[in-house]
Amino acid sequence: MTQPRDLVITTLEVAASRPPGQGDLSLALAGAELIDLLDARAARLEDDRIVPGENPALDDRLLDEALSSLPRQEPYETVEEWLWRRGRGLAAVYLAALASEGQITRQRRSRWLPFGASRIVPADTPARRSALERWASDEPVLAVLGTAVGIRDQQSEGPPDVGDDAVATVLDAVQNALRDLEAERQRRSIEDAAFDNVWRGL
């Protein structure tokens, strides 16, 4: 399994009662994809720009799509630009892919609840067990991504060491993008509230 697939499965498993927004998860998934591309030597970072590397057999359709979408000519895309472009709607793409593969399913909460009262959960598969083993072992990359999207509490000793400068750069960019997204949400909320107050005052 890949970093983004493990992140989706873990999120569905541990955050059923407080799932992150799809925008947050989509940004984190784009970061997770890039980390897998770096690990496969399909890309490398020069400062904060993503330079295409080799063309390995990735054995994952969504990672292949991610790799094929990398700009191949200078000026190469920055990590931040990648997150916002590739991350657009990416959570829905992964959910659809996992559903088509039988990795996730819908579970009724109770037979007494009304129509539509169901939630998406990981199916009992080797992929689920592998993702949860990584989560339970506090695997650094998955732990940082989980903290970033709010499904894991921040550890008092600080973020774990991921042991790779390029990976750390991507994770920092994910956290910055999520902060920017939250700031934009708050700005819009304030503007909407101000508009409502003006409207009611007319």
C-alpha positions in Angstrom: 0.0 0.0 0.0 1.0 3.6 -0.5 1.3 6.5 2.0 -2.0 8.2 0.8 -3.9 4.9 0.9 -2.7 4.2 4.4 -3.7 7.7 5.4 -7.2 7.4 4.1 -7.7 3.9 5.7 -6.3 5.1 9.0 -8.5 8.3 8.9 -11.6 6.3 8.3 -10.7 3.8 11.1 -9.6 6.2 13.9 -11.6 9.4 13.1 -15.1 8.1 12.6 -16.5 10.5 15.1 -14.4 13.5 14.0 -13.2 13.1 10.4 -11.2 15.9 8.9 -12.6 18.1 6.2 -12.1 16.8 2.7 -10.0 19.9 1.9 -7.6 19.1 4.7 -7.4 15.5 3.8 -6.9 16.3 0.1 -3.9 18.5 0.9 -2.4 15.8 3.1 -2.9 13.2 0.4 -1.1 15.3 -2.2 1.8 15.5 0.3 1.7 11.8 0.9 1.8 11.1 -2.9 4.8 13.3 -3.3 6.6 11.6 -0.5 6.0 8.2 -2.2 7.3 9.7 -5.5 10.4 10.9 -3.7 10.9 7.5 -2.1 10.6 5.8 -5.5 13.1 8.3 -7.0 10.4 9.3 -9.4 11.1 12.9 -8.3 13.5 14.9 -6.2 13.6 18.3 -4.6 15.9 21.1 -5.6 15.2 23.7 -2.8 11.4 23.6 -2.8 10.9 22.7 -6.5 9.9 19.2 -7.7 12.2 17.9 -10.3 11.1 14.7 -12.2 13.4 11.8 -11.8 13.2 8.2 -13.0 10.1 6.5 -14.4 9.8 3.5 -12.1 7.0 1.0 -12.1 4.9 2.3 -9.2 2.3 -0.4 -9.3 -0.4 2.0 -8.2 -2.8 3.8 -10.6 -3.2 6.9 -8.6 0.6 7.3 -8.0 1.1 6.8 -11.8 -1.4 9.6 -12.4 0.4 11.8 -9.9 3.7 11.2 -11.6 2.3 11.8 -15.1 1.0 15.2 -13.9 4.4 16.5 -12.8 5.6 19.4 -15.0 8.6 18.1 -17.0 10.1 21.5 -18.0 11.5 24.4 -16.0 10.4 26.3 -14.1 9.4 23.2 -12.1 6.5 23.3 -9.7 7.1 24.2 -6.0 5.9 21.8 -3.3 3.2 24.3 -2.3 2.0 24.6 -5.9 1.8 20.9 -6.1 -0.2 20.6 -2.9 -2.9 23.0 -4.1 -3.1 21.8 -7.6 -2.9 18.0 -7.1 -4.8 18.2 -3.8 -7.9 19.6 -5.4 -10.7 17.0 -4.8 -8.1 14.3 -4.1 -9.8 12.8 -1.0 -12.9 12.0 -3.1 -10.7 10.4 -5.8 -9.0 8.1 -3.2 -12.3 7.2 -1.6 -13.8 6.2 -4.9 -10.7 4.1 -5.8 -10.7 2.3 -2.4 -14.4 1.7 -2.7 -14.0 0.2 -6.2 -11.3 -2.1 -4.9 -13.4 -3.3 -2.0 -11.0 -1.7 0.6 -13.8 0.4 2.1 -17.5 -0.2 2.6 -20.6 1.4 4.1 -21.7 0.3 7.5 -25.1 1.0 9.0 -24.8 2.5 12.5 -28.1 1.1 13.7 -31.1 -0.5 12.2 -33.2 2.0 14.2 -31.7 5.0 12.5 -33.3 6.6 9.5 -32.3 6.2 5.8 -28.8 7.3 5.0 -27.5 6.8 8.6 -24.4 5.0 7.6 -20.7 5.7 7.6 -17.7 4.6 5.4 -15.4 2.2 7.1 -12.3 0.2 6.0 -13.1 -3.4 5.1 -11.2 -6.1 7.0 -8.4 -6.6 4.5 -4.6 -7.0 4.7 -4.3 -3.3 3.6 -6.3 -2.2 6.6 -4.3 -4.3 9.0 -1.0 -3.0 7.5 -2.1 0.6 7.8 -3.2 0.2 11.4 0.1 -1.5 12.3 1.9 1.5 10.9 -0.4 3.8 12.9 0.0 1.8 16.1 3.8 1.8 15.8 3.9 5.7 15.3 5.5 5.4 11.9 6.9 9.0 11.6 5.4 10.1 8.2 2.0 8.7 8.9 2.1 10.1 12.4 3.0 13.6 11.2 0.3 13.5 8.5 -2.3 12.3 11.0 -1.4 15.1 13.4 -1.6 17.6 10.5 -5.2 16.6 9.7 -6.2 16.4 13.3 -6.8 12.7 13.8 -3.8 12.4 16.1 -2.9 14.6 19.1 0.3 16.6 19.0 3.0 14.9 21.0 4.6 16.9 23.8 8.0 15.9 22.7 7.4 17.4 19.3 7.0 15.8 15.8 8.9 12.6 15.1 12.1 12.7 13.1 11.4 11.5 9.5 15.1 11.1 8.8 15.0 12.7 5.4 15.3 16.5 4.5 13.1 16.3 1.4 10.4 14.4 3.2 10.6 16.9 6.1 10.2 19.7 3.5 7.1 18.2 2.1 5.6 17.6 5.6 6.3 21.2 6.6 4.6 22.4 3.4 1.5 20.3 4.1 1.3 21.8 7.6 1.7 25.4 6.2 -1.0 24.7 3.5 -3.4 23.4 6.2 -2.8 26.5 8.3 -3.5 28.7 5.2 -6.7 26.8 4.5 -7.9 27.2 8.0 -7.1 30.9 8.0 -9.1 31.3 4.7 -12.0 29.5 6.3 -12.0 31.8 9.3 -11.7 34.9 7.1 -14.7 33.7 5.1 -16.6 33.0 8.3 -16.0 36.5 9.6 -17.0 38.0 6.2 -20.2 36.0 6.1 -21.1 36.9 9.7 -20.5 40.6 8.9 -22.7 40.4 5.8 -25.4 38.7 7.9 -25.3 41.5 10.5 -25.5 44.2 7.8 -28.4 42.4 6.1 -30.3 42.1 9.4 -29.7 45.8 10.0 -31.3 46.9 6.8 
